[in-house]
Every structure is written in C-alpha cells, then in structure tokens.
Amino acid sequence: MDREHIKGVVTKYLARAIDGDASAIDTSQSMKDLGANSLDIVEVVSSSMRELRVRVPRSDLDKITNIDGLVDLLLEHAKAKGAQA
C-alpha cells in the first residue's frame, strides 16, 4: 500500500461528502476548508480506515491539520500493520 493509493481513498470519500471532484481536492487544505462539517470528517476518516483496514487512535487523529497529514498518518499505521503481519 503506497501513499498515492491512500490519498485516492481519502479523496474519494471526501469528494462524496462535499459533493466535489476527487481530482480537484487540494490535499494541503483541511477538510473544513473544503466545506466538510464535523460529521463529514468522521465519515471520511472512518470509511477510509475501514477500506484500508487500518486503525488509528483518536489521539493521533486529533493532531491532524490537513488532508496530507491524514494520508501520512494512515500510511504510517498501514506500514506498521504490515510490519507486524
């Protein structure tokens, strides 16, 4: 699993949440900046984790400031999970 795959999953769910185009999402922005409300954000994060089969502690998620940060965090946890398997 690579960063581009994870980015694609996150932007797919975010695009659905904000009725936008996944390819037009600027990942340097926060989900709120792009029009997502707190419920949308929870749905994007949980759907992404479910599809990627990755669990991220809530305390780690609280530190995220933009979409790139979320992608990096999911990648980090996916790699750690892969190392354990």
C-alpha atoms as a printed R data frame, in Angstrom:
   type eleno elety resid chain resno       x      y      z
1  ATOM     1    CA   MET     A     1   0.000  0.000  0.000
2  ATOM     2    CA   ASP     A     2   1.515  3.292 -1.068
3  ATOM     3    CA   ARG     A     3   0.798  6.949 -0.379
4  ATOM     4    CA   GLU     A     4  -0.991  7.546 -3.690
5  ATOM     5    CA   HIS     A     5  -3.403  4.677 -3.018
6  ATOM     6    CA   ILE     A     6  -4.226  6.025  0.451
7  ATOM     7    CA   LYS     A     7  -4.604  9.561 -0.910
8  ATOM     8    CA   GLY     A     8  -7.014  8.231 -3.520
9  ATOM     9    CA   VAL     A     9  -9.143  6.502 -0.887
10 ATOM    10    CA   VAL     A    10  -9.299  9.587  1.341
11 ATOM    11    CA   THR     A    11 -10.112 11.979 -1.516
12 ATOM    12    CA   LYS     A    12 -12.765  9.583 -2.854
13 ATOM    13    CA   TYR     A    13 -14.677  9.666  0.442
14 ATOM    14    CA   LEU     A    14 -14.111 13.395  0.907
15 ATOM    15    CA   ALA     A    15 -15.421 14.133 -2.590
16 ATOM    16    CA   ARG     A    16 -18.573 12.174 -1.768
17 ATOM    17    CA   ALA     A    17 -19.014 14.070  1.493
18 ATOM    18    CA   ILE     A    18 -18.674 17.531 -0.057
19 ATOM    19    CA   ASP     A    19 -20.180 16.716 -3.466
20 ATOM    20    CA   GLY     A    20 -16.914 17.600 -5.142
21 ATOM    21    CA   ASP     A    21 -14.432 16.189 -7.613
22 ATOM    22    CA   ALA     A    22 -11.768 13.969 -6.028
23 ATOM    23    CA   SER     A    23  -9.139 15.057 -8.560
24 ATOM    24    CA   ALA     A    24  -9.720 18.731 -7.698
25 ATOM    25    CA   ILE     A    25  -9.140 18.342 -3.958
26 ATOM    26    CA   ASP     A    26  -6.158 20.291 -2.629
27 ATOM    27    CA   THR     A    27  -4.691 17.960 -0.013
28 ATOM    28    CA   SER     A    28  -2.726 20.779  1.623
29 ATOM    29    CA   GLN     A    29  -6.036 22.154  2.925
30 ATOM    30    CA   SER     A    30  -8.112 20.901  5.815
31 ATOM    31    CA   MET     A    31 -11.400 19.122  5.226
32 ATOM    32    CA   LYS     A    32 -13.204 22.027  6.904
33 ATOM    33    CA   ASP     A    33 -11.585 24.465  4.458
34 ATOM    34    CA   LEU     A    34 -13.080 22.379  1.660
35 ATOM    35    CA   GLY     A    35 -16.581 22.542  3.160
36 ATOM    36    CA   ALA     A    36 -16.786 19.377  5.231
37 ATOM    37    CA   ASN     A    37 -18.555 19.566  8.590
38 ATOM    38    CA   SER     A    38 -17.508 17.538 11.626
39 ATOM    39    CA   LEU     A    39 -19.868 14.673 10.760
40 ATOM    40    CA   ASP     A    40 -18.456 14.549  7.211
41 ATOM    41    CA   ILE     A    41 -14.926 14.397  8.602
42 ATOM    42    CA   VAL     A    42 -15.763 11.493 10.924
43 ATOM    43    CA   GLU     A    43 -17.353  9.640  7.997
44 ATOM    44    CA   VAL     A    44 -14.371 10.278  5.687
45 ATOM    45    CA   VAL     A    45 -11.876  9.104  8.307
46 ATOM    46    CA   SER     A    46 -13.847  6.031  9.397
47 ATOM    47    CA   SER     A    47 -14.657  4.979  5.814
48 ATOM    48    CA   SER     A    48 -11.009  5.393  4.809
49 ATOM    49    CA   MET     A    49  -9.787  3.347  7.782
50 ATOM    50    CA   ARG     A    50 -12.373  0.640  7.060
51 ATOM    51    CA   GLU     A    51 -11.395  0.345  3.376
52 ATOM    52    CA   LEU     A    52  -7.684  0.394  4.165
53 ATOM    53    CA   ARG     A    53  -8.131 -1.975  7.137
54 ATOM    54    CA   VAL     A    54  -6.166  0.360  9.381
55 ATOM    55    CA   ARG     A    55  -6.950  1.521 12.925
56 ATOM    56    CA   VAL     A    56  -5.661  4.889 14.106
57 ATOM    57    CA   PRO     A    57  -6.043  6.007 17.731
58 ATOM    58    CA   ARG     A    58  -8.255  9.051 18.178
59 ATOM    59    CA   SER     A    59  -5.424 10.847 19.998
60 ATOM    60    CA   ASP     A    60  -3.322 10.612 16.811
61 ATOM    61    CA   LEU     A    61  -6.196 11.878 14.663
62 ATOM    62    CA   ASP     A    62  -6.607 14.970 16.850
63 ATOM    63    CA   LYS     A    63  -3.166 16.186 15.725
64 ATOM    64    CA   ILE     A    64  -4.082 16.235 12.011
65 ATOM    65    CA   THR     A    65  -4.350 19.689 10.416
66 ATOM    66    CA   ASN     A    66  -4.849 18.859  6.733
67 ATOM    67    CA   ILE     A    67  -5.575 16.034  4.309
68 ATOM    68    CA   ASP     A    68  -1.877 15.374  3.641
69 ATOM    69    CA   GLY     A    69  -1.432 14.838  7.374
70 ATOM    70    CA   LEU     A    70  -4.250 12.300  7.421
71 ATOM    71    CA   VAL     A    71  -2.804 10.466  4.415
72 ATOM    72    CA   ASP     A    72   0.640 10.339  6.052
73 ATOM    73    CA   LEU     A    73  -0.827  9.088  9.339
74 ATOM    74    CA   LEU     A    74  -2.826  6.353  7.612
75 ATOM    75    CA   LEU     A    75   0.285  5.344  5.645
76 ATOM    76    CA   GLU     A    76   2.351  5.200  8.824
77 ATOM    77    CA   HIS     A    77  -0.196  2.923 10.515
78 ATOM    78    CA   ALA     A    78  -0.594  0.769  7.394
79 ATOM    79    CA   LYS     A    79   3.170  0.234  7.230
80 ATOM    80    CA   ALA     A    80   3.295 -0.596 10.948
81 ATOM    81    CA   LYS     A    81   0.461 -3.083 10.499
82 ATOM    82    CA   GLY     A    82   2.268 -4.630  7.533
83 ATOM    83    CA   ALA     A    83   5.441 -4.986  9.560
84 ATOM    84    CA   GLN     A    84   3.535 -6.878 12.261
85 ATOM    85    CA   ALA     A    85   1.877 -9.277  9.825
